[in-house]
Protein backbone atom coordinates (compact mmCIF):
# COMPACT_ATOMS: atom_id res chain seq x y z
CA UNK A 1 0.00 0.00 0.00
CA UNK A 2 1.42 3.38 -0.94
CA UNK A 3 1.26 6.36 1.38
CA UNK A 4 -1.35 8.95 0.50
CA UNK A 5 -3.82 11.34 1.97
CA UNK A 6 -6.22 9.93 4.50
CA UNK A 7 -9.16 11.99 5.70
CA UNK A 8 -11.21 11.30 8.82
CA UNK A 9 -14.49 13.15 9.29
CA UNK A 10 -16.61 12.92 12.44
CA UNK A 11 -20.28 12.89 11.47
CA UNK A 12 -22.59 14.72 13.84
CA UNK A 13 -24.27 12.05 16.00
CA UNK A 14 -22.67 9.35 13.87
CA UNK A 15 -19.52 7.46 12.92
CA UNK A 16 -16.04 8.50 11.87
CA UNK A 17 -15.89 8.42 8.07
CA UNK A 18 -12.46 7.42 6.79
CA UNK A 19 -11.44 7.99 3.17
CA UNK A 20 -8.12 7.27 1.53
CA UNK A 21 -6.28 3.97 1.30
CA UNK A 22 -6.27 2.50 4.83
CA UNK A 23 -5.71 -0.81 6.56
CA UNK A 24 -7.89 -1.43 9.63
CA UNK A 25 -6.31 -3.90 12.06
CA UNK A 26 -7.59 -5.66 15.18
CA UNK A 27 -5.82 -5.29 18.52
CA UNK A 28 -3.75 -8.39 17.74
CA UNK A 29 -2.69 -7.07 14.34
CA UNK A 30 -5.07 -9.07 12.13
CA UNK A 31 -6.13 -7.17 9.02
CA UNK A 32 -9.87 -6.59 9.22
CA UNK A 33 -10.21 -4.53 6.06
CA UNK A 34 -8.12 -2.88 3.37
CA UNK A 35 -10.24 -0.18 1.79
CA UNK A 36 -10.52 3.33 0.46
CA UNK A 37 -13.65 4.13 2.51
CA UNK A 38 -15.13 2.94 5.77
CA UNK A 39 -17.20 4.15 8.71
CA UNK A 40 -15.85 3.50 12.20
CA UNK A 41 -18.13 3.28 15.24
CA UNK A 42 -17.75 5.90 17.93
CA UNK A 43 -20.97 5.30 19.86
CA UNK A 44 -19.92 1.90 21.22
CA UNK A 45 -23.18 0.15 20.26
CA UNK A 46 -22.20 -1.42 16.91
CA UNK A 47 -22.39 -5.20 16.72
CA UNK A 48 -19.64 -5.08 14.07
CA UNK A 49 -16.99 -3.04 15.91
CA UNK A 50 -14.84 -1.31 14.92
CA UNK A 51 -17.15 -0.66 11.97
CA UNK A 52 -20.39 1.30 12.18
CA UNK A 53 -23.61 -0.65 11.67
CA UNK A 54 -26.01 2.26 12.22
CA UNK A 55 -26.68 1.43 15.88
CA UNK A 56 -26.01 5.06 16.85
CA UNK A 57 -29.45 5.93 15.47
CA UNK A 58 -31.42 3.65 17.78
CA UNK A 59 -29.07 4.27 20.73
CA UNK A 60 -29.67 8.00 20.58
CA UNK A 61 -25.95 8.76 20.33
CA UNK A 62 -25.22 12.47 20.37
CA UNK A 63 -21.90 14.13 19.63
CA UNK A 64 -20.86 17.14 17.57
ChimeraX commands (.cxc) that place a marker at each C-alpha (Angstrom):
marker #1 position 0.00,0.00,0.00 radius 0.5
marker #1 position 1.42,3.38,-0.94 radius 0.5
marker #1 position 1.26,6.36,1.38 radius 0.5
marker #1 position -1.35,8.95,0.50 radius 0.5
marker #1 position -3.82,11.34,1.97 radius 0.5
marker #1 position -6.22,9.93,4.50 radius 0.5
marker #1 position -9.16,11.99,5.70 radius 0.5
marker #1 position -11.21,11.30,8.82 radius 0.5
marker #1 position -14.49,13.15,9.29 radius 0.5
marker #1 position -16.61,12.92,12.44 radius 0.5
marker #1 position -20.28,12.89,11.47 radius 0.5
marker #1 position -22.59,14.72,13.84 radius 0.5
marker #1 position -24.27,12.05,16.00 radius 0.5
marker #1 position -22.67,9.35,13.87 radius 0.5
marker #1 position -19.52,7.46,12.92 radius 0.5
marker #1 position -16.04,8.50,11.87 radius 0.5
marker #1 position -15.89,8.42,8.07 radius 0.5
marker #1 position -12.46,7.42,6.79 radius 0.5
marker #1 position -11.44,7.99,3.17 radius 0.5
marker #1 position -8.12,7.27,1.53 radius 0.5
marker #1 position -6.28,3.97,1.30 radius 0.5
marker #1 position -6.27,2.50,4.83 radius 0.5
marker #1 position -5.71,-0.81,6.56 radius 0.5
marker #1 position -7.89,-1.43,9.63 radius 0.5
marker #1 position -6.31,-3.90,12.06 radius 0.5
marker #1 position -7.59,-5.66,15.18 radius 0.5
marker #1 position -5.82,-5.29,18.52 radius 0.5
marker #1 position -3.75,-8.39,17.74 radius 0.5
marker #1 position -2.69,-7.07,14.34 radius 0.5
marker #1 position -5.07,-9.07,12.13 radius 0.5
marker #1 position -6.13,-7.17,9.02 radius 0.5
marker #1 position -9.87,-6.59,9.22 radius 0.5
marker #1 position -10.21,-4.53,6.06 radius 0.5
marker #1 position -8.12,-2.88,3.37 radius 0.5
marker #1 position -10.24,-0.18,1.79 radius 0.5
marker #1 position -10.52,3.33,0.46 radius 0.5
marker #1 position -13.65,4.13,2.51 radius 0.5
marker #1 position -15.13,2.94,5.77 radius 0.5
marker #1 position -17.20,4.15,8.71 radius 0.5
marker #1 position -15.85,3.50,12.20 radius 0.5
marker #1 position -18.13,3.28,15.24 radius 0.5
marker #1 position -17.75,5.90,17.93 radius 0.5
marker #1 position -20.97,5.30,19.86 radius 0.5
marker #1 position -19.92,1.90,21.22 radius 0.5
marker #1 position -23.18,0.15,20.26 radius 0.5
marker #1 position -22.20,-1.42,16.91 radius 0.5
marker #1 position -22.39,-5.20,16.72 radius 0.5
marker #1 position -19.64,-5.08,14.07 radius 0.5
marker #1 position -16.99,-3.04,15.91 radius 0.5
marker #1 position -14.84,-1.31,14.92 radius 0.5
marker #1 position -17.15,-0.66,11.97 radius 0.5
marker #1 position -20.39,1.30,12.18 radius 0.5
marker #1 position -23.61,-0.65,11.67 radius 0.5
marker #1 position -26.01,2.26,12.22 radius 0.5
marker #1 position -26.68,1.43,15.88 radius 0.5
marker #1 position -26.01,5.06,16.85 radius 0.5
marker #1 position -29.45,5.93,15.47 radius 0.5
marker #1 position -31.42,3.65,17.78 radius 0.5
marker #1 position -29.07,4.27,20.73 radius 0.5
marker #1 position -29.67,8.00,20.58 radius 0.5
marker #1 position -25.95,8.76,20.33 radius 0.5
marker #1 position -25.22,12.47,20.37 radius 0.5
marker #1 position -21.90,14.13,19.63 radius 0.5
marker #1 position -20.86,17.14,17.57 radius 0.5
marker link #1:1,2 radius 0.2
marker link #1:2,3 radius 0.2
marker link #1:3,4 radius 0.2
marker link #1:4,5 radius 0.2
marker link #1:5,6 radius 0.2
marker link #1:6,7 radius 0.2
marker link #1:7,8 radius 0.2
marker link #1:8,9 radius 0.2
marker link #1:9,10 radius 0.2
marker link #1:10,11 radius 0.2
marker link #1:11,12 radius 0.2
marker link #1:12,13 radius 0.2
marker link #1:13,14 radius 0.2
marker link #1:14,15 radius 0.2
marker link #1:15,16 radius 0.2
marker link #1:16,17 radius 0.2
marker link #1:17,18 radius 0.2
marker link #1:18,19 radius 0.2
marker link #1:19,20 radius 0.2
marker link #1:20,21 radius 0.2
marker link #1:21,22 radius 0.2
marker link #1:22,23 radius 0.2
marker link #1:23,24 radius 0.2
marker link #1:24,25 radius 0.2
marker link #1:25,26 radius 0.2
marker link #1:26,27 radius 0.2
marker link #1:27,28 radius 0.2
marker link #1:28,29 radius 0.2
marker link #1:29,30 radius 0.2
marker link #1:30,31 radius 0.2
marker link #1:31,32 radius 0.2
marker link #1:32,33 radius 0.2
marker link #1:33,34 radius 0.2
marker link #1:34,35 radius 0.2
marker link #1:35,36 radius 0.2
marker link #1:36,37 radius 0.2
marker link #1:37,38 radius 0.2
marker link #1:38,39 radius 0.2
marker link #1:39,40 radius 0.2
marker link #1:40,41 radius 0.2
marker link #1:41,42 radius 0.2
marker link #1:42,43 radius 0.2
marker link #1:43,44 radius 0.2
marker link #1:44,45 radius 0.2
marker link #1:45,46 radius 0.2
marker link #1:46,47 radius 0.2
marker link #1:47,48 radius 0.2
marker link #1:48,49 radius 0.2
marker link #1:49,50 radius 0.2
marker link #1:50,51 radius 0.2
marker link #1:51,52 radius 0.2
marker link #1:52,53 radius 0.2
marker link #1:53,54 radius 0.2
marker link #1:54,55 radius 0.2
marker link #1:55,56 radius 0.2
marker link #1:56,57 radius 0.2
marker link #1:57,58 radius 0.2
marker link #1:58,59 radius 0.2
marker link #1:59,60 radius 0.2
marker link #1:60,61 radius 0.2
marker link #1:61,62 radius 0.2
marker link #1:62,63 radius 0.2
marker link #1:63,64 radius 0.2
view
